[in-house]
């Protein structure tokens, strides 16, 4: 993966980002490490164990195992509009930086600041970022931060319950609401959905959007959390017009590839 130690040139990329207007970003500058990605973009991460672990895990999933890109139709092209739900610090967004437009949504406030840093660091004018958790409606809720992998922070208390380190109040929204507020366009070519156990809530809050085919293709992590009825979940996807075209099966999480067919 290359060195996590920033070169002098990399250091000045961060130093001159012009982030002083964002208090959270400014506070992060002295604690960042910078990594050059395979396609010559950069990613900034926090130099603390829970971020380094999450970064390495997410890097492996996206760049080495390619869990979201096993099928050619799910690799974004320069004409595609992409929605990245559960963006973390932006690795999926950065991998697909050549897409026409990318809308990245991340609930954790610190990860969201890093997402913004990484978009600015790489001068990606085609990316817009939003600080929300995806749910079935607009409200405020508790986000349970996971200590071991901060990227697994969740709105679902039962998901990795023994690893929660603290609680953070975050804003939630739904896909229907994002479109109604005109924050994202009415048509999305590819959506990547990694929202740590809130998948059914995502469907409930996106009935209008999903049913009319406003998202053509989705690749979604399905977290087998306590209480989820997988049979009902897959049935609901079918009712909304989606067909499963590929599944990567895991012990705690499945990755499903979906195409809208109605």
N, C-alpha and C positions, 0 to 999 in steps of 0.2 A: 504493500500500500504506500510505501514511501515514508519519509521521515515526518514526524509530527512537530519537529522543531522548526520554527519559522526562519527563513533566510532573512537577510537584511532587507531585500527588496519586498518580501512578503510583509515584513514588519511595517514598512512605510505604506503599503497598501491599506493596512488597517489604520495606521496613524492619521492618514489624510482622507478618511472616509467622510468627514464632515458630519459626525454623529452627535455633536455637542447639543443639538436641539432635542435629542431623545435621551432623557436622564438615565433610563435603564441601560441603553446601549453604551452611553458614555462610561458608566460604572463598570462595564464588562471589559473595557479595552485592556487593562493590565493583567487580566486573567485568561486571555485567549491563547490558544495554540492554533496554528494554521496548517492545513494539509492540502497538498495539490491532488486533485482527483484525476482519474484516468483520462478524461477528455480535456485536461489542462485548465479546468476551472479550479477555484479555491473553495475550501470550506473552513470556517472558523468554529472552534468548539471550546468549551470551558475545560480548563485543566483540573478537573476534579473527577474522582472515580466513577460516580454515577453517570456523568456525561460521557466520559471516555468509554466506559463499558457499552452504553447505549449507542454511541457512535459506531464502534467497531461491529456490534451486532447488526445494526441497520445497514452499514456499509456492506457487510457480507450478504445480507438478504437481497440488496438491490443490485450490487455490482458483480458479486461472485455467483450467488445462487440464482439470481435473476427471477425472483419469485413473482414479480409483476409483469415480466416480459417473455414468458415462455412461448406465447403465440404471436406471430408476426402482426396480426391485426391490433394487438395491444401495445405495440411500440409506436409512440407518438411521432408523427411526421410534421413537417414545417407548416402544413395546412390545418393541423388539428388544434382544437381548443381543449385544454386539459384542466381537470379539477382534482386537486390533491387534498384530500380530507384526512387529517391527522398527519400534518406535514413534518412534525418534529422540527429539526433544524434545516430541512429543505433538501435532503439528499435525492429524493425522487424528483423533485422539481428541478434540481441542478442537472440530473441525468438527462432530463427531457427539455433542456433549455432552448432547443431549436424550435420547439412548438410555437404555433402562431400566438397563442395566449395561454397563460397558466394562472389559475386562481388557487392559492394555497391557504389552507385554514388550519390553525393550530391553537389549542386551548391554553396550554401552560404558558404563563407570562414570560418566564425566562427563556424557554425554548422559542417562543414567538419573537423575542428580541434577537436571538441568534439567527432565526430565519430571516428577519429583516436585514441583519448584518450581511448574511451570505448573499442575499439578492443584491444589495448595494455593492458589496465587494466585487461581484462579477458583472456589475453594470447591466443587469437584466431588466430592461425597460418593458418587457412583455409579461412581467410577473406582478401580480397584486396579492397582498397578504392580508389576512383577516384573523383577529384574535377572538375566536369563538370555539366552543365545544359543540359538536353536532348532536342534536337531540330532536325530539318530536315537536317542540315549540320553543318560543323565546322566553327565557327566564334567567335567573341566576341559580347556580347549583354548586355543590361541593365537588371539587376535583381531588381525588385521593392520589397524592404523589407517591410513586414507588421509589424506594431507596436504592434497590439494586439496579434496575433499568428505568431511568426516569422517563424514557420514551413509552413505557407501559402505564403511565399515570392514567387514571380512569374515573369515570362518573359512577361506575358500578362497584359498590363496596365489597361484593363477594369475589371480585376478580383479584387474585393474588393478595388476599386480605392480610396475610401475615407480613407482607413486605411494605405496607403503607407507612411512610415516615411522617407526613404532615398533610394537612387539609388546606385547600386554597379555594376561595370563592371565585368562580368564573362565570362569564356570560355564555348562555347557550343560544343556539338558533337552529332552524330547520332548513332543508334545501328549498322547500317551497317559499319560506320567508326570504332567503337570500335572493331568489329570483324576483319575488314581489317587490323587494326593496331595490332591485336593479343593481345589486352588488356583483352578481354574476350573470352571464347571458342566458337566454332561454334555451340555447342548444349547447350541449357539451359532447364532444366526440368520445373522450375517454375520462372516466373517473376512477381514481385509486382511493379506496376506502379502508382506512386502518384506524378505527375509533374505539378500540379496546373494550369491546363488549356491548356497545350501544347500537349494534347493527339493526335490531328490530325497531328501535326508536328512530333510527335514520329512515327506515321504510315508512313508518307511521307519519313522519313529518315531511315526507316527499311524495305523497300519493299523487297529487296533481302533476308534479314534474315527471315522476317515473312512469305513470300510466300513459301519458301522452307521448312518451318516447323522447323526451328532451335530453336524456342521457343515452347515447347509442350503445356504448360498451362500458362495463364496470369490471374492475378486478378488486375483490373485497376479501379482507381477512375476517373469517367468522370465528369468533372466540367462544369456545364451548364452556361458557360460564354457568355457574349454578343457576338452575331454573329456566334456562333457555330450552325451548321446544324446537329442535332442529327440523322436525317434520313440518310443523306449522310455519317455520321461517322459510323453508324452501317452497312450500305451497303458496305463501304470500308473494314470493318473487315471481312465481308463475302467474298469479292473478294480475300482477303489475306488468306482465308482458315480457318477462325476462326468461331466457333459456340458458341453462348451465352448459357451457361448451368445454370446460376443462376444470379439474379439481386437483389441487395438491393437498394431500391429506397429512395432517400432523396430529400429535397426541393431544395438544391443547387448542390448536388453531388450524383451521383449514383455509386455504386460499382458493377462492372460486372465481372463475372467469365467466362473465355473463354478457349476453347479447340481447338487445331489445328486438323482439320479432313481431310485435303487433302494431 
